[in-house]
């Protein structure tokens, strides 16, 4: 799946997503994606940052619905 990051600065092909804590900033949670074809040491990239875990889960839900539609276009993270 092609993703454009929340800051609109990166376009990446992501194979899986997860939620993680983001330490050291006001935005405490992140959706991270595994980049297709990258080595195990450099494959996780932040695609979006959020204030709460609920906001982060909502974004992950939207990504899931986008995938379920069979859409092949680039998804813009909110």
ABEGO torsion letter per residue (X at the ends): XBBBBAAGABBBBBABBBBBBBBGBABABBBBBBBBGBBAAAABBBABBBABAAAAAAAAAAAAAAAAAGBABBBBBX
